[in-house]
Amino acid sequence: MKRVLINMKGYLEEVGHLTKLNPQDAWLPITESRNGNAHYAAFHNLNAGVGFQALVLPVAFAYLGWSWGILSLTIAYCWQLYTLWLLVQLHEAVPGKRYNRYVELAQAAFGERLGVWLALFPTVYLSAGTATALILIGGETMKLFFQIVCGPTCTSNPLTTVEWYLVFTSLSIVLSQLPNLNSIAGLSLIGAVTAITYSTMVWVLSVSQQRPPSISYEPLSSPSSSASLFLALNALGIVAFSFRGHNLALEIQATMPSTFKHPARVPMWKGAKVAYFFIALCLFPIAIGGFWAYGNQMPSGGILTALYGFHSHDISRGLLALTFLLVVFNCLSSFQIYSMPAFDSFEAGYTSRTNRPCSIWVRSGFRVFYGFVSFFIGVALPFLSSLAGLLGGLTLPVTFAYPCFMWVLIKQPTKYSFNWYFNWILGWLGVGFSLAFSIGGIWSMVNDGLKLKFFKPS
């Protein structure tokens, strides 16, 4: 009998946690393939963690100055790294259950209805909204790339901005036909390499050129103290918005096999640590180097706009074109991983109604539909990518607050212990900052006179 129990224990440790498997998971893009590893985790996290948001970090420094800029960026980096660790640990916090999606974990912690209310909007924006913003950034960057390559004497009839959006969307739809999250690991690797490369090129090219005349490093301010406060809050919202990817952490971890002996949290955390080391090497030099190069003359479009505006005649066309092309490649890669939760939701609705997996035509149809809906939203709301401060405030709880609350509610540390106090305080600070940054973002929009030009891309 003892030998039977020992053999049974070994068997259970080998096959896993007696996880209750949902047959539907085998049909869905996020959980269809479970052969992920630490390398895939590093590629996906880096591809999701560095993007166009990083390029506007010097704009935040223009309002915060050196001390507060570096301090806020450092605190935000450490804070979000801690909450990422919490999410990795919570993926299998309950024996026999894997929380494969952020909303599932929120429902387990806050309850079925409240979890959806709290997590659905910010996670939907961070996936579908980011995909729409990537169409805007990618299309506009393709337009600039064409202008640089064609040169000032080009006589060809250039495409309009909307037509460039359409070109980018079409390329994204073609790439989106890859079936599941693991199958885009190669694209995530390309996205990671291009992100590191163009981030380095942008700040190196900026600091190697002559700085603009009358440059100043004094924080931009307003005549009234209240206005200056709102500007600073908006800048902090931009810093918060530069840290993205937590809405995908559980989804990435869901692609890995997990047993008692080899839980998925081990390779996931190994990959995440490598990814966030390189993310730091991208974000901090962009913010510091960009502010050093342009000071408070940094345009609202960020360091890429500043590089083109100040030095388009000083830097070789080849280097500029390569930089913009790398940004396009990164946007195409990021579009895939940020769209995967939306693809998963579409297919989950279909499979739950029909009780069968999606055919290749149905799956393709969903992705074509999603791509062109995102294109339509981008054309209708071309100012979406300029709302970094406001959107940073609205989506901040997903990264900085909810993981702390979910840890306390699911793990239930000893009441009034350091762990209990620490996570409750961090969570409520995150909620408070979210409200403050959102107010700062709205005030900045009103103060700057943001022109909401619907269906009028520049």
C-alpha positions as CSV (number, residue, x, y, z in Angstrom):
1,M,0.0,0.0,0.0
2,K,2.8,2.3,0.9
3,R,4.5,1.7,-2.4
4,V,1.3,2.4,-4.3
5,L,0.9,5.7,-2.5
6,I,4.5,6.6,-3.3
7,N,4.0,5.7,-7.0
8,M,0.8,7.7,-7.0
9,K,2.5,10.8,-5.5
10,G,5.3,10.6,-8.1
11,Y,2.7,10.3,-10.9
12,L,0.8,13.3,-9.6
13,E,4.0,15.3,-9.4
14,E,4.9,14.4,-12.9
15,V,1.5,15.2,-14.6
16,G,0.7,18.2,-12.5
17,H,-1.8,19.6,-10.1
18,L,-4.8,17.6,-11.1
19,T,-5.8,20.8,-12.8
20,K,-9.4,20.8,-13.9
21,L,-9.1,21.1,-17.7
22,N,-11.6,23.0,-19.7
23,P,-11.9,21.2,-23.1
24,Q,-12.6,24.6,-24.7
25,D,-9.1,25.8,-23.8
26,A,-7.7,23.4,-26.4
27,W,-9.5,25.3,-29.1
28,L,-8.6,28.9,-28.1
29,P,-5.5,30.9,-29.3
30,I,-4.0,31.6,-25.8
31,T,-4.3,28.1,-24.4
32,E,-4.2,26.0,-27.6
33,S,-0.5,25.4,-27.4
34,R,1.2,24.7,-24.0
35,N,4.8,24.2,-25.2
36,G,6.1,27.7,-24.2
37,N,9.3,28.2,-22.3
38,A,11.5,30.9,-20.7
39,H,12.8,32.0,-24.1
40,Y,9.3,32.6,-25.4
41,A,8.4,34.4,-22.2
42,A,11.3,36.7,-22.7
43,F,10.4,37.4,-26.3
44,H,6.7,38.1,-25.6
45,N,7.3,40.2,-22.5
46,L,9.9,42.4,-24.2
47,N,7.8,42.8,-27.3
48,A,4.8,43.8,-25.1
49,G,6.8,45.9,-22.8
50,V,8.6,48.3,-25.2
51,G,6.7,50.3,-27.8
52,F,5.6,53.8,-28.9
53,Q,4.8,54.8,-25.3
54,A,8.5,54.8,-24.5
55,L,9.1,57.4,-27.2
56,V,7.1,60.1,-25.3
57,L,8.9,59.6,-22.0
58,P,11.2,62.7,-22.6
59,V,7.9,64.7,-22.9
60,A,7.2,63.8,-19.2
61,F,10.7,64.8,-18.2
62,A,10.1,68.2,-19.8
63,Y,7.4,68.9,-17.2
64,L,9.1,67.0,-14.3
65,G,12.7,68.0,-14.7
66,W,15.8,65.8,-13.9
67,S,15.2,64.9,-10.3
68,W,11.5,64.2,-10.3
69,G,11.7,62.6,-13.8
70,I,14.3,60.1,-12.9
71,L,12.8,59.4,-9.5
72,S,9.3,58.8,-10.8
73,L,10.6,56.6,-13.6
74,T,12.7,54.5,-11.2
75,I,9.8,54.1,-8.7
76,A,7.4,53.1,-11.5
77,Y,9.8,50.6,-12.9
78,C,10.4,48.9,-9.5
79,W,6.7,49.0,-8.6
80,Q,5.5,47.4,-11.8
81,L,8.3,44.7,-11.6
82,Y,6.9,43.8,-8.2
83,T,3.3,43.6,-9.4
84,L,4.4,41.5,-12.4
85,W,6.0,39.0,-9.8
86,L,2.6,39.0,-8.0
87,L,0.8,38.1,-11.2
88,V,3.3,35.3,-12.0
89,Q,2.7,33.8,-8.5
90,L,-1.1,34.2,-8.7
91,H,-1.4,32.3,-12.0
92,E,-1.7,29.0,-10.1
93,A,-2.5,30.4,-6.6
94,V,-5.4,27.9,-6.2
95,P,-4.5,24.2,-6.5
96,G,-6.2,22.7,-9.5
97,K,-6.9,26.0,-11.2
98,R,-4.9,28.0,-13.7
99,Y,-5.9,31.6,-14.3
100,N,-5.1,32.0,-17.9
101,R,-6.5,35.5,-18.4
102,Y,-6.3,38.7,-16.4
103,V,-10.1,39.0,-16.2
104,E,-10.4,35.4,-14.9
105,L,-8.0,36.3,-12.0
106,A,-9.9,39.5,-11.3
107,Q,-13.2,37.5,-11.1
108,A,-11.6,35.1,-8.7
109,A,-10.4,37.9,-6.4
110,F,-13.2,40.4,-6.6
111,G,-16.2,38.3,-7.6
112,E,-17.7,37.4,-10.9
113,R,-19.5,40.7,-11.6
114,L,-17.2,43.2,-9.9
115,G,-14.1,41.5,-11.4
116,V,-15.5,42.1,-14.9
117,W,-16.5,45.7,-14.1
118,L,-13.1,46.5,-12.7
119,A,-10.8,44.7,-15.2
120,L,-12.7,44.5,-18.5
121,F,-12.5,48.1,-19.7
122,P,-8.7,48.7,-19.0
123,T,-7.7,45.3,-20.3
124,V,-9.8,45.8,-23.5
125,Y,-8.3,49.2,-24.0
126,L,-4.8,47.8,-23.4
127,S,-5.3,45.2,-26.1
128,A,-7.7,46.5,-28.7
129,G,-7.0,50.2,-27.9
130,T,-3.2,49.6,-28.2
131,A,-3.8,47.8,-31.5
132,T,-5.6,50.8,-32.8
133,A,-2.9,53.2,-31.6
134,L,-0.3,50.9,-33.3
135,I,-2.2,51.4,-36.6
136,L,-1.9,55.1,-36.2
137,I,1.8,55.1,-35.2
138,G,2.7,52.5,-37.7
139,G,0.9,54.1,-40.6
140,E,2.3,57.6,-39.9
141,T,5.8,56.1,-39.5
142,M,5.5,54.3,-42.8
143,K,4.5,57.7,-44.4
144,L,7.6,59.4,-42.9
145,F,9.8,56.4,-44.0
146,F,8.5,56.8,-47.6
147,Q,9.2,60.6,-47.5
148,I,12.8,60.0,-46.3
149,V,13.5,57.3,-48.9
150,C,11.9,59.2,-51.7
151,G,13.7,62.4,-50.9
152,P,12.8,66.0,-51.4
153,T,13.0,65.7,-55.2
154,C,10.5,62.8,-55.3
155,T,7.9,63.3,-58.1
156,S,5.7,60.2,-57.3
157,N,2.2,60.6,-56.1
158,P,2.4,59.8,-52.4
159,L,-0.3,57.9,-50.5
160,T,-2.5,59.8,-48.0
161,T,-2.3,59.2,-44.3
162,V,-5.5,57.1,-44.3
163,E,-4.0,55.0,-47.2
164,W,-0.9,54.4,-45.1
165,Y,-3.1,53.3,-42.2
166,L,-4.7,50.8,-44.6
167,V,-1.4,49.5,-45.8
168,F,-0.3,48.9,-42.2
169,T,-3.6,47.3,-41.3
170,S,-3.4,44.9,-44.3
171,L,0.1,43.8,-43.3
172,S,-1.1,43.3,-39.7
173,I,-4.0,41.2,-40.8
174,V,-1.8,38.9,-42.9
175,L,0.5,38.3,-40.0
176,S,-2.4,37.8,-37.6
177,Q,-3.3,34.5,-39.4
178,L,-0.8,32.7,-37.2
179,P,-3.1,30.5,-35.1
180,N,-2.0,31.0,-31.4
181,L,0.2,32.8,-29.0
182,N,3.1,30.4,-29.1
183,S,3.1,30.5,-32.9
184,I,4.0,34.2,-32.9
185,A,7.1,33.7,-30.7
186,G,9.2,34.4,-33.8
187,L,7.4,37.7,-34.4
188,S,7.8,38.6,-30.8
189,L,11.6,38.0,-31.2
190,I,11.6,40.3,-34.2
191,G,9.6,42.9,-32.2
192,A,12.0,42.6,-29.2
193,V,15.2,43.0,-31.4
194,T,13.7,45.9,-33.3
195,A,12.6,47.6,-30.1
196,I,16.0,47.4,-28.6
197,T,17.7,48.5,-31.8
198,Y,15.5,51.5,-32.6
199,S,15.4,52.6,-29.0
200,T,19.2,52.7,-28.9
201,M,19.5,54.4,-32.3
202,V,17.0,57.1,-31.4
203,W,18.7,58.3,-28.2
204,V,22.3,57.8,-29.6
205,L,21.4,59.8,-32.7
206,S,19.8,62.5,-30.6
207,V,22.7,63.0,-28.1
208,S,25.3,62.8,-30.9
209,Q,23.9,65.9,-32.6
210,Q,24.1,69.6,-31.7
211,R,21.5,70.5,-29.1
212,P,18.9,73.2,-30.1
213,P,19.8,76.8,-29.3
214,S,18.3,78.3,-26.1
215,I,17.7,74.8,-24.7
216,S,16.7,74.7,-21.0
217,Y,16.2,72.0,-18.5
218,E,13.9,73.9,-16.2
219,P,10.5,72.1,-16.0
220,L,7.8,73.6,-18.1
221,S,5.3,75.3,-15.9
222,S,2.2,77.4,-16.0
223,P,1.6,80.9,-14.4
224,S,-0.7,79.4,-11.7
225,S,0.4,76.7,-9.2
226,S,-2.7,74.6,-9.8
227,A,-2.1,74.5,-13.5
228,S,1.6,73.5,-12.9
229,L,0.3,70.7,-10.7
230,F,-2.0,69.3,-13.3
231,L,0.8,69.4,-15.9
232,A,3.0,67.4,-13.6
233,L,0.2,64.9,-12.9
234,N,-0.3,64.5,-16.7
235,A,3.5,63.9,-17.0
236,L,3.4,61.3,-14.3
237,G,0.5,59.7,-16.3
238,I,2.8,59.5,-19.3
239,V,5.4,57.7,-17.2
240,A,2.8,55.2,-15.9
241,F,1.6,54.6,-19.5
242,S,5.1,53.7,-20.6
243,F,4.9,50.5,-18.6
244,R,2.6,48.1,-20.4
245,G,2.2,44.4,-20.8
246,H,0.8,43.3,-17.4
247,N,-2.6,42.6,-19.1
248,L,-0.7,39.9,-21.1
249,A,1.3,38.3,-18.3
250,L,-1.1,35.6,-17.4
251,E,-1.8,34.9,-21.0
252,I,1.9,34.4,-21.7
253,Q,2.2,32.1,-18.7
254,A,-0.8,30.1,-19.9
255,T,1.2,28.9,-22.9
256,M,3.6,27.0,-20.7
257,P,3.3,23.4,-19.3
258,S,3.0,23.2,-15.5
259,T,3.6,20.4,-13.1
260,F,4.3,20.1,-9.3
261,K,8.0,19.6,-10.1
262,H,8.1,22.2,-12.9
263,P,5.5,24.9,-12.3
264,A,5.0,27.5,-15.0
265,R,6.0,30.3,-12.8
266,V,9.7,29.3,-12.9
267,P,10.3,29.7,-16.6
268,M,7.9,32.7,-16.8
269,W,9.8,34.6,-14.1
270,K,13.2,33.8,-15.7
271,G,12.0,35.1,-19.1
272,A,10.4,38.2,-17.5
273,K,13.6,39.1,-15.6
274,V,15.6,39.0,-18.8
275,A,12.9,41.0,-20.7
276,Y,12.7,43.7,-18.0
277,F,16.4,44.1,-17.9
278,F,16.4,45.0,-21.5
279,I,13.2,47.1,-21.1
280,A,15.2,49.2,-18.5
281,L,18.0,49.5,-21.0
282,C,15.5,51.0,-23.5
283,L,13.3,53.2,-21.3
284,F,15.9,55.0,-19.1
285,P,18.3,56.0,-22.0
286,I,15.4,57.2,-24.1
287,A,14.0,59.3,-21.2
288,I,17.3,60.7,-20.0
289,G,19.1,61.0,-23.4
290,G,16.0,62.5,-25.1
291,F,15.6,65.1,-22.4
292,W,19.3,65.9,-22.4
293,A,19.3,66.4,-26.2
294,Y,16.1,68.5,-26.5
295,G,15.3,69.8,-23.0
296,N,12.0,71.6,-22.7
297,Q,11.9,72.0,-26.4
298,M,10.8,68.4,-26.7
299,P,7.7,68.3,-29.0
300,S,4.5,66.6,-27.7
301,G,5.0,63.8,-30.3
302,G,8.1,62.5,-28.4
303,I,11.7,61.8,-29.3
304,L,11.1,60.4,-32.7
305,T,9.3,63.5,-33.8
306,A,12.1,65.7,-32.3
307,L,14.7,63.7,-34.1
308,Y,13.0,64.2,-37.4
309,G,12.1,67.8,-36.8
310,F,15.5,69.0,-35.5
311,H,18.0,66.8,-37.3
312,S,16.4,65.5,-40.5
313,H,19.0,67.5,-42.5
314,D,21.9,66.6,-40.2
315,I,21.6,62.8,-40.1
316,S,22.1,60.6,-43.2
317,R,18.8,59.6,-44.9
318,G,19.9,55.9,-44.6
319,L,20.1,56.0,-40.8
320,L,16.8,57.9,-40.4
321,A,15.1,55.6,-42.8
322,L,16.4,52.5,-40.9
323,T,15.2,53.9,-37.6
324,F,11.7,54.5,-38.9
325,L,11.6,51.1,-40.6
326,L,12.5,49.4,-37.3
327,V,9.7,51.2,-35.6
328,V,7.3,49.9,-38.3
329,F,8.5,46.3,-37.8
330,N,8.1,46.7,-34.0
331,C,4.5,48.0,-34.4
332,L,3.6,45.1,-36.7
333,S,5.0,42.6,-34.1
334,S,3.3,44.4,-31.2
335,F,0.0,44.4,-33.0
336,Q,-0.1,40.6,-33.0
337,I,0.5,40.1,-29.2
338,Y,-1.8,42.9,-28.2
339,S,-4.6,41.6,-30.5
340,M,-4.4,38.0,-29.2
341,P,-6.7,38.5,-26.2
342,A,-9.3,40.0,-28.6
343,F,-8.9,37.0,-31.0
344,D,-9.3,34.7,-27.9
345,S,-12.5,36.4,-26.9
346,F,-14.0,36.2,-30.4
347,E,-13.3,32.5,-30.6
348,A,-14.4,31.8,-27.0
349,G,-17.8,33.2,-27.9
350,Y,-18.0,31.1,-31.0
351,T,-16.9,27.8,-29.4
352,S,-19.1,28.2,-26.4
353,R,-22.2,28.6,-28.7
354,T,-21.3,25.9,-31.2
355,N,-19.3,23.5,-29.0
356,R,-16.7,23.0,-31.6
357,P,-13.4,24.7,-32.6
358,C,-13.2,27.5,-35.1
359,S,-12.5,26.4,-38.7
360,I,-9.6,28.2,-40.4
361,W,-12.1,30.3,-42.3
362,V,-14.0,31.4,-39.2
363,R,-10.7,32.2,-37.4
364,S,-9.5,34.2,-40.4
365,G,-12.8,36.0,-40.7
366,F,-12.7,37.1,-37.0
367,R,-9.2,38.5,-37.5
368,V,-9.9,40.3,-40.7
369,F,-13.0,41.8,-39.1
370,Y,-11.0,42.9,-36.0
371,G,-8.3,44.4,-38.1
372,F,-10.6,46.6,-40.2
373,V,-12.7,47.6,-37.1
374,S,-9.4,48.8,-35.5
375,F,-8.6,50.6,-38.8
376,F,-12.0,52.3,-38.8
377,I,-11.6,53.4,-35.1
378,G,-8.1,54.8,-35.9
379,V,-9.5,56.8,-38.8
380,A,-12.5,58.0,-36.7
381,L,-10.3,58.9,-33.7
382,P,-6.9,59.9,-35.1
383,F,-6.1,61.8,-31.9
384,L,-6.1,58.6,-29.8
385,S,-2.3,58.2,-29.7
386,S,-1.9,61.8,-28.2
387,L,-3.9,60.9,-25.0
388,A,-1.0,59.2,-23.3
389,G,-1.4,61.0,-19.9
390,L,-5.2,60.4,-19.7
391,L,-5.0,56.8,-20.8
392,G,-2.0,56.1,-18.5
393,G,-4.2,57.2,-15.6
394,L,-7.3,55.2,-16.7
395,T,-5.3,51.9,-17.2
396,L,-2.9,52.4,-14.3
397,P,-4.8,50.0,-11.9
398,V,-4.1,47.0,-14.2
399,T,-0.4,47.4,-13.7
400,F,0.0,49.1,-10.3
401,A,-3.1,48.5,-8.1
402,Y,-5.2,45.4,-9.0
403,P,-2.3,42.8,-8.6
404,C,-1.8,44.0,-5.0
405,F,-5.5,43.7,-4.1
406,M,-5.7,40.3,-5.8
407,W,-2.7,39.0,-3.9
408,V,-4.3,40.0,-0.5
409,L,-7.7,38.6,-1.5
410,I,-6.5,35.3,-2.9
411,K,-3.3,34.5,-0.9
412,Q,-4.8,36.0,2.3
413,P,-1.6,36.9,4.2
414,T,-1.8,37.2,7.9
415,K,-4.0,40.2,8.8
416,Y,-2.0,43.3,9.9
417,S,1.3,41.7,8.9
418,F,3.9,43.6,6.8
419,N,2.8,41.8,3.6
420,W,-0.9,42.6,4.3
421,Y,-0.2,46.3,5.0
422,F,2.3,46.7,2.1
423,N,0.0,45.4,-0.6
424,W,-3.1,47.2,0.7
425,I,-1.1,50.5,0.8
426,L,0.4,49.9,-2.7
427,G,-3.0,49.1,-4.1
428,W,-4.8,52.1,-2.8
429,L,-1.9,54.4,-3.8
430,G,-2.3,53.0,-7.3
431,V,-6.0,53.8,-7.3
432,G,-5.3,57.3,-6.0
433,F,-2.6,57.9,-8.6
434,S,-5.0,56.6,-11.3
435,L,-7.6,59.2,-10.3
436,A,-5.0,62.0,-10.0
437,F,-3.3,61.2,-13.4
438,S,-6.7,61.0,-15.1
439,I,-7.7,64.4,-13.8
440,G,-4.3,65.8,-14.9
441,G,-4.7,64.2,-18.4
442,I,-8.2,65.7,-18.8
443,W,-7.0,69.1,-17.6
444,S,-4.1,69.0,-20.0
445,M,-6.4,68.2,-22.9
446,V,-8.6,71.1,-22.1
447,N,-5.7,73.5,-21.4
448,D,-3.9,72.7,-24.6
449,G,-7.1,72.9,-26.6
450,L,-6.9,69.4,-28.1
451,K,-8.8,69.5,-31.4
452,L,-10.9,66.4,-31.6
453,K,-10.9,66.0,-35.4
454,F,-13.0,63.0,-36.0
455,F,-12.4,61.3,-39.4
456,K,-9.7,63.8,-40.2
457,P,-6.2,62.2,-39.9
458,S,-3.4,64.7,-40.4
